[in-house]
């Protein structure tokens, strides 16, 4: 286009063309790495410039970063100086690079996001591993192109003895595409490449490769003799050899289980890693490493508390921002239970200490931190790289195969270069040998010549030498005419001939190239192989459920006669002496009373059985937690109860896997056994648990193991014990069979289930093993050994379990207790609660009244009793 002349064009077509040019420039020349060396142009230019400056790890000191930046800018990278410096800094950061390519001296930033010192202060040189990324670059192993002003040449890619793309990873945003490749462990990657070679094969196009090899060797001979100046790059790159492998992604995944991040941490869900390796895309869940430990005993009453110590964080997570986020969450009360937060990281490693309050639940706190901070994060993998200048999404196998192809070409070109040099040297040595064999004639010819040019022509004519050989003869020093020097020439010539034979053999047999790749990688593995930093777990962790964020702790659930429910901590009551008046457990409405009280953990599923034979289910943590004095919430807000329907039994299923059936007992003495699996996936409207007869109601429900014993206890102090096997399993919509024959006016008030084959110890030194705790309406109670109750047949009248009279009132409740329980909570109708050590309750016979356990301030009756295990739950 003529300068100064305006040409009109369609703006849409110009925008399209110009934007496409820009997009391709960003894709190819800035944002995406080359699959061969794993580097973007700016990184490649930095390493190459430092190589030319002689800044190698061995034999060189560090130099100012500003000097390197200036060299890169002036010769290869016409962009901003900070762009180059930032790229160089990242190559030196051990928390960004799994294997840093630059050895830095000075402040190069930190995992806290601190900026590096200015380039005038920091110093750099190549890391040791970088020497092997640049090795053999002078041997014409890679293609070169003009730099931005066509005054210098720069490499299109580097020889890269190691599979750098997988080792270092890469991240970049281009136009319409992006790449994000995680770093990997060198040992594992090398082993994967070796395994790929072992299951691979060289692919050749018929005899074309042999013809190509012969052509190249002939060309090398012409270059060595000086007849041809050099072998052109198109001739070198015209090889018909390629590589294929039968290895599978599964086999590669067995060798490389997943990424290996410089900051360590842990990866969950091995299946997601396999998807990434198979498709080149996917999401990898990464969690920091945190340990829950006891806080060392210190002044200030810290004994008995715990702390969370974070020692590893996910890749590319800013530690300072993580700590600040945790602090903000504590201030906003989204995370409770933290008393102190400190960053104790030093040169020896990362350490963030979170001190917990005495009543805090460590796992709940940690789960909340995982939920609300980047201590658990997702790495969105996207394996996009340039293959022959074109962006492709690659899987793990394709990346490894492309690397092997790259090394095939590099080693072939290196072999051609070395063979050319060896042939050239052999050609010169042959000339020197001719001269030494005809020493007198050569000297006479030289002395007879008027000029050096005449001498060269005369030697060429007389001894059939080449120009290169005659130049070497004329340049030969007189001392080399000695006999010893002649032997050295002969020895060197023989060694060169062996080298030539070896190099020719490599060119003629491409399989030898694969052997060389294997050998060189084994050496790299020996030099740089290290232990994996990132742990891989097969288990999958998805989004946190609400339950994950709730501390698992012991809790009490109470339900009143008028339909109020609440949950409170089992530690809400202090233990008292037998006969105490207790503390107020709740504020009840007039004439309201507590009907049910059970002990469970917050993570237990609570089954609510109603007097009408229906069952509802909910998690304990879903029940609102209340104080002792609070009335609680209306039960109808949680369960879809019919009018007149009341809760008759609450069943916490702490370990459902061990239970096979549920045993149900009704007030009329009917029992039924139903498989537990029939109560899964409960609907909001509930399920029918038992079909009741007229005027009957459901009283109690228990899980059974299949060979348990069942005990029914009645209001008038009767009980019957029989084996569970006497009751056959029935479906939900059935009514059951007779369990005990009742006297007129008597009803069943409770049922207990316990192992049938259990041996009851008779050792009196044992406090108790398995007892029945009975409490009467007037607050009298006792413990009775289970072996005092005879085993009978189902549907009998039973035997006495307690003496009932005006002093005791009817039997109010009965509970099974074992040696793992140490306290009991007794609740009065007016809401008073007393907590007693079980050791203070005497063991008595069946036909006894018991002792006073609770005195009532308002002449209320005892309503419920539940054994509570007071231990910290993990």
C-alpha positions, 0 to 999 in steps of 0.5 A, spaced: 500 500 500 502 506 498 504 511 503 500 517 505 494 514 501 488 512 504 484 506 502 477 504 504 475 497 507 469 494 510 470 495 517 467 488 519 472 484 515 478 488 517 476 487 524 475 480 523 482 479 520 485 484 525 482 480 531 484 473 528 491 476 527 491 478 534 488 472 537 493 467 533 499 472 536 496 471 543 495 463 542 502 462 539 506 467 541 504 468 549 499 464 552 500 457 551 506 452 552 509 448 547 508 441 548 515 439 546 519 443 552 513 445 556 514 453 556 511 459 553 515 464 549 517 469 555 520 463 559 524 460 553 527 466 552 529 468 559 532 461 559 536 461 552 538 468 554 541 466 561 544 460 557 548 465 552 550 469 558 553 463 561 549 463 567 549 456 569 548 453 576 555 450 576 561 454 574 557 461 574 555 466 580 549 470 580 548 476 576 543 482 577 536 480 575 535 487 571 541 485 567 538 479 565 531 482 564 535 487 559 538 482 555 531 478 554 528 485 552 533 488 548 534 481 544 528 477 544 522 479 548 519 486 545 514 487 551 514 490 558 520 489 563 515 487 569 512 482 564 519 479 563 521 480 571 514 477 573 515 471 569 522 470 571 520 471 578 515 465 578 521 460 575 525 461 581 519 460 586 519 454 590 512 454 592 510 456 584 514 451 581 515 443 583 522 444 580 524 451 580 528 453 573 532 459 576 536 459 582 534 466 585 538 470 591 534 475 594 527 476 596 522 473 590 516 473 594 512 468 598 506 464 599 503 470 603 503 474 596 508 478 598 511 482 592 518 480 590 524 485 591 525 490 585 530 487 579 535 491 581 536 488 588 535 480 586 540 476 583 539 470 578 542 464 575 540 458 572 538 452 576 541 445 575 535 442 572 535 447 567 542 445 564 538 439 562 532 443 558 538 447 554 543 441 553 545 440 546 542 446 543 548 448 540 548 441 536 543 444 531 538 440 535 532 445 535 529 450 529 531 457 530 527 463 527 529 470 527 528 475 533 523 481 533 528 485 529 531 480 525 538 481 527 539 475 531 536 468 532 532 465 537 530 457 538 522 455 537 523 450 542 528 447 547 531 440 547 528 439 553 531 432 556 525 432 561 518 432 560 517 439 562 510 440 561 508 435 566 513 437 571 512 444 571 505 445 569 503 451 566 497 456 566 495 461 561 489 465 558 489 466 551 483 468 546 477 463 546 481 458 550 486 457 556 490 452 559 491 450 566 496 444 567 498 441 574 505 440 576 507 432 577 513 428 580 519 427 576 520 420 578 513 418 576 513 422 570 520 419 568 517 412 569 511 413 565 515 415 559 519 409 560 513 405 561 510 408 554 516 406 551 516 399 553 509 398 550 511 402 544 514 402 537 517 406 532 513 407 526 516 407 519 513 408 512 516 402 508 523 403 506 523 411 506 526 411 512 532 407 510 533 411 503 532 418 508 538 415 512 542 413 506 541 420 503 543 424 510 549 420 511 552 421 504 550 429 505 554 428 512 560 425 508 560 431 503 559 436 508 565 433 512 570 433 506 568 440 504 564 439 498 557 441 501 557 447 506 551 444 511 545 440 511 539 444 510 534 444 516 528 441 511 533 435 510 534 434 517 527 434 519 524 430 513 525 423 517 519 418 516 520 416 523 514 416 528 512 413 535 506 409 537 504 406 544 499 401 546 499 403 553 493 405 556 490 411 561 489 406 566 496 403 566 499 411 566 494 412 572 497 407 576 504 410 575 502 417 576 497 417 581 495 424 580 499 431 580 504 433 585 504 440 588 510 444 590 505 446 596 504 439 598 496 438 600 492 432 599 488 430 593 481 427 593 477 422 589 482 418 584 476 417 579 476 425 577 484 424 576 483 419 571 478 423 568 482 429 567 488 424 564 483 421 560 480 427 557 485 433 558 479 436 562 476 436 569 476 438 576 481 436 582 479 437 589 485 439 593 485 440 601 490 443 605 493 438 611 491 440 618 492 436 624 488 436 631 492 435 637 492 437 644 494 444 646 500 443 650 499 445 658 500 452 659 499 458 664 492 461 664 488 454 664 489 452 657 490 444 659 485 440 656 484 444 650 485 442 643 488 446 637 488 445 629 495 446 626 495 447 618 501 445 615 500 444 608 495 448 603 492 447 596 496 450 590 496 457 589 492 459 595 495 465 598 496 463 606 495 470 608 489 471 605 487 464 608 488 466 615 485 473 614 479 469 611 478 465 617 479 471 622 473 474 618 469 468 619 470 468 626 468 475 627 462 474 623 460 468 627 460 463 621 465 459 625 465 458 632 469 455 637 476 458 635 479 462 641 486 464 638 489 464 631 496 465 629 501 464 623 507 461 626 510 459 619 518 460 618 524 458 614 522 450 617 515 450 614 508 452 614 504 452 620 498 456 622 495 454 629 488 455 631 487 454 638 480 452 640 475 453 646 474 448 651 467 446 649 469 447 641 468 440 637 475 440 632 472 436 627 466 441 626 471 447 626 475 444 621 469 442 616 467 449 617 474 452 615 474 447 609 467 449 607 468 457 607 475 458 605 480 456 600 483 450 605 479 446 600 479 448 593 478 445 586 484 445 581 480 446 574 485 442 569 485 444 562 491 440 558 491 445 552 498 446 549 501 447 542 502 441 537 506 444 531 504 451 533 496 449 533 493 449 540 490 442 542 487 439 548 491 433 550 490 427 554 496 424 559 498 419 554 498 424 548 503 429 552 507 423 553 507 421 546 509 428 543 514 428 548 517 422 546 517 424 538 520 431 540 526 427 543 526 422 537 527 428 533 532 432 538 536 425 538 536 424 531 539 431 529 544 431 535 546 424 532 547 428 525 551 434 528 555 429 532 556 424 526 558 430 521 563 433 526 566 426 527 566 425 519 569 432 519 575 430 524 576 423 521 577 426 514 582 431 517 586 425 521 586 421 514 589 427 511 594 428 517 596 421 516 597 421 509 602 427 510 606 423 516 606 417 511 609 422 506 613 427 510 619 428 506 615 429 499 610 433 503 615 438 506 619 438 499 612 440 496 611 445 501 618 448 500 618 448 493 611 452 493 612 460 492 605 462 496 601 458 501 595 458 496 600 454 491 602 449 497 595 447 497 594 446 490 600 442 489 598 438 495 591 437 493 594 435 486 600 430 488 596 427 494 589 427 492 587 431 498 581 436 500 582 443 501 580 442 508 585 436 509 591 441 506 589 447 510 590 442 516 597 440 514 599 447 513 596 449 520 600 443 523 605 445 528 612 442 527 612 438 534 607 434 531 612 431 527 614 427 532 613 419 533 609 420 539 604 425 536 603 420 530 601 415 535 596 420 538 593 421 531 593 414 529 589 412 536 584 418 535 583 416 528 581 409 531 576 412 536 573 417 531 572 411 527 568 407 532 564 413 534 562 414 527 560 407 527 556 408 533 552 414 530 551 411 524 548 405 527 543 410 531 541 413 525 540 406 521 536 403 527 530 408 530 529 403 536 536 405 539 534 412 539 528 410 544 534 406 548 537 413 549 531 416 551 530 411 556 538 411 558 538 419 559 531 419 563 534 414 568 540 419 569 535 424 570 531 420 575 537 419 579 539 426 579 533 429 580 528 424 583 524 426 589 519 424 594 512 425 592 509 431 596 502 431 595 498 425 598 492 422 593 486 419 597 481 415 593 475 417 597 471 422 594 469 429 598 463 433 594 460 439 597 459 439 604 452 437 607 449 441 613 451 435 617 458 436 616 458 442 619 455 440 625 459 437 631 458 430 633 456 430 640 452 427 645 445 430 646 438 429 649 432 429 646 425 430 649 418 430 647 412 433 652 405 430 652 402 436 649 407 435 643 413 440 644 420 437 642 427 440 644 434 438 644 440 440 649 447 438 650 448 432 655 452 436 659 447 441 661 445 437 667 450 437 673 451 430 677 447 430 684 446 426 690 441 420 690 435 424 693 436 431 690 431 435 688 434 436 681 435 442 677 429 445 672 430 442 666 424 446 662 419 450 663 412 446 661 405 449 660 400 448 665 399 440 666 404 439 661 409 433 662 415 430 659 413 424 655 420 421 652 427 423 653 433 419 649 440 420 649 443 420 642 449 424 638 447 430 633 449 425 627 444 420 629 438 418 625 432 419 630 426 415 628 419 417 631 414 412 632 407 414 634 401 411 638 397 410 632 403 405 629 406 410 624 414 412 624 417 419 622 425 420 621 429 426 622 437 427 624 438 429 631 441 436 629 435 438 625 431 438 632 433 446 634 437 446 640 434 449 646 436 451 654 434 447 660 429 452 661 426 453 654 419 450 652 422 447 646 418 447 639 412 445 637 412 438 634 407 439 628 413 443 625 417 437 624 413 431 623 406 431 619 402 428 625 394 427 625 390 430 630 390 426 636 397 422 634 402 422 639 409 420 639 410 413 643 417 412 642 424 415 640 429 411 637 436 413 636 440 409 631 447 410 632 449 404 628 444 401 623 449 397 620 449 392 626 441 391 626 437 387 622 430 388 625 426 392 629 421 389 635 415 393 636 411 392 643 404 395 644 400 397 650 396 390 649 402 386 649 402 385 642 409 384 639 412 385 632 418 384 628 420 387 622 426 388 617 430 394 618 430 395 611 423 397 610 424 403 614 429 406 610 427 413 606 422 415 610 417 420 607 415 427 610 408 424 611 411 418 615 410 410 614 406 405 617 410 401 622 405 396 625 397 395 624 394 396 630 388 393 633 382 397 636 383 400 642 391 398 642 397 403 641 404 402 640 408 403 646 416 401 645 420 400 639 428 397 639 433 394 634 435 387 634 441 383 632 437 377 630 439 372 636 437 377 642 432 376 648 426 381 649 423 383 655 416 386 656 415 390 662 408 392 665 405 398 669 403 393 675 410 390 675 410 384 671 415 382 666 417 377 661 423 375 657 423 370 651 428 369 645 427 374 639 427 367 634 420 366 637 418 372 633 418 371 626 419 377 621 413 380 618 411 386 613 410 393 616 402 392 614 401 387 619 399 387 626 404 382 630 403 376 635 402 376 643 408 377 647 405 377 654 398 375 657 396 381 661 391 382 667 385 386 667 387 393 667 394 392 666 398 395 660 405 394 657 409 400 659 416 398 656 420 393 652 428 392 652 432 388 648 439 385 649 444 379 647 441 372 648 448 369 648 451 373 653 454 370 659 452 374 665 458 374 670 457 372 677 463 375 680 461 380 685 467 384 685 464 387 678 459 393 680 454 390 674 454 388 667 447 388 665 441 391 669 434 393 668 433 400 671 426 401 674 423 407 676 416 408 679 411 414 679 413 416 686 421 416 685 423 410 687 428 406 683 433 400 683 437 396 679 436 388 678 441 383 674 438 381 668 440 374 670 434 374 675 429 374 670 428 367 667 427 365 660 420 364 658 416 362 652 412 368 648 405 369 650 406 367 658 404 371 664 411 373 666 414 374 673 415 380 678 420 385 676 418 390 682 413 390 688 408 395 686 404 399 692 401 406 694 408 408 697 411 406 690 405 408 685 405 404 678 411 403 674 413 409 670 419 407 666 424 401 665 431 402 662 436 397 660 443 399 663 450 396 662 457 398 665 458 403 659 453 407 662 455 411 668 449 416 670 442 417 669 437 423 668 430 422 671 425 427 669 419 429 673 412 431 670 413 438 672 420 439 668 425 438 674 431 434 672 436 430 676 442 427 674 445 421 678 451 416 678 448 409 677 453 407 682 449 410 687 443 406 685 443 399 689 442 393 686 436 389 688 432 383 687 426 382 683 421 382 688 423 389 691 420 396 691 427 400 691 430 406 694 428 414 693 431 416 687 428 423 687 424 427 691 418 432 688 418 439 690 411 440 687 409 432 688 410 431 681 411 424 678 417 421 675 416 420 667 422 418 664 429 415 665 435 415 660 442 412 661 447 417 658 454 416 656 458 422 658 464 421 654 467 426 648 465 423 641 470 424 635 
